[in-house]
Amino acid sequence: MPAVKVRDNEPFERAFKRFTKQCEKAGLMSDIKKHQHYEKPSEKKKRKMAAAKRKQRKLQAIFGG
């Protein structure tokens, strides 16, 4: 769990911004978004297959062939 110590004379907004950046780096934000609703196993498989296809097309475009 990311933790931020508020420095002397530091505005709350700046400390909060540092905290959100640490949460994003730790992957908490994407994890929370994933768990907001239930995803059926078939939907999860379909999403992963689509991501793999996109990645494959991207690699083909870069390296040709």
Secondary structure, 3 states (H helix, E strand, C coil): CCCCCCCCCCCHHHHHHHHHHHHHHHCHHHHHHHCCCCCCHHHHHHHHHHHHHHHHHHHHHHHCC
